[in-house]
Structures are given as structure tokens and as C-alpha cells.
Amino acid sequence: MKMPKINLANAIAVATSVLWVVCSAFVAVFPVFSSSVTKWWMHGMDLPADDLFHLDLTNFVWGGVTLIFSSWVAGYVLSWSLERFATQPHDAIDMTGRKGRSL
């Protein structure tokens, strides 16, 4: 059964949406700890202490829209590439060392 490319793109976008809301809530509740996590993830980049996270509705909406759109495009491209590579014949080497076609 062949899955339409849009299904994977939509699934990744929904998962990203849920993570975005959870992460944004975490940042709103624990801004100092969120700043520490960001520093860990950004290879120790030191952000100014007075410029922690300013999570307002505009940042939440535009950040979410751009992230979800980007993840949807990435999901679509991933699905397209998986479909493309899965339909191409591949050379395989069996356990005897003979070269043959894969199944």
C-alpha cells in the first residue's frame, strides 16, 4: 500500500505543533531553566541574562507558524525521497559475495 506524501507531511506537522505548544508552555513557566537548556543545546552560546525569553502571543504564533510550515515541507520532502529511493533498483551483495539484484 502506497502512502500519499501529504500524510507523512501532515503527521510531522501535527507532532511539531504539539511539541511547540508544550515547549512554549514550559518556557512560559520556567524561563530561567529554559534559558539554561537553550545554552546547552547551542553549544554554550551565552545569551544576555536580561534578555531571557519574552514569550508573547506574536512570538508564539509566528514562531509556531514558521516552525510547523518548515516541518511540513521537510516531511513532504522526506516522504517524496523515501518513495523515490524505494522504487529504484539497488545492487546488493549476498552472503556468498556474488553481486545480484536486491528483492
N, C-alpha and C positions, 0 to 999 in steps of 0.2 A: 504494500500500500504506500503510495507516494503522498507525503505530507506537503501541502502548499507552503511556499516560503513565508507567506504572511503569518501563518500560525506560529512559527518559531519567533518571528519578529514581535508579534503581539505578546507572546508568553514572556519574552525577555523584558519588554516594556512594562508589563504588569508587575513582574518581580522587582524591577528597578523602582517603580512607583511606590511599592510597599516599603522597600528599603529606604527610599528618600524620605518618606513620612516618618518612619521610625528614627532614622538618623537625625532629622530636623528636630524631632521632639527631644531626643537625647541632648542635642546641642542647646536647646532652649532651657532644659532643666539643669544640665551640668556643663556650663560654658567653660569653666577652668579646666576640667578634665578633658573636654573635647579639644581644647587648645593643646593640651599635652599629647593627646593621641595624634592630632594633626602634625605636631612636631616629630613624633616617632615615625609617622608614615612619610614625611617629607625629608627624610634623611637628616634630621636635626636642624632644619631651617628654623631660625629664631624669628618668630613674629613679635612685633612690639607688644608689650604687656597691656598697654592701654587700648590696643586695637584688637580686642578679642572678637568674638563673634557677635555681629549685630544682625540677629535673625528677625527681620520684619516680614510683612506679608509680600512685599515686592520681591525681596531676595528669595523667599520661599517659592513663590510662583515661577519667577523667571529661571531660577536655578533648576527647579523641577522640570519645567517645560524643556529646557535645553538638554538636560541630562536624559530625560525619557525619550526625546526625539533622537538623540545620538545613540542611545541603546537600541531603539527600534531599527535604525539604519544598520547598526552593527549586527543585529540579529538577522535582518534580511540578507545582508552580505554573507554572513556565516551560513545561513540556510542555502543560499544560492551556490556557494563554493562547495558545501558538502554534497549537494546534488550533482554538481558538475564533476567533482572528483570521483564520486561513487559510480558514475556511468562510464568512465574511461577505463579501458582495459589496462591492467598492470602486469608487468613482468614479475614473476615470482620464482624463487629457487626452492625446490622441495628438499627434503632431508637428505636425499642422495646426492645433492649438488647439481642435479640437472636443471637446466633453465626451462621453464614452461610457463604457461598461462595460468593466472590465478582463477579461482572459481568465482 
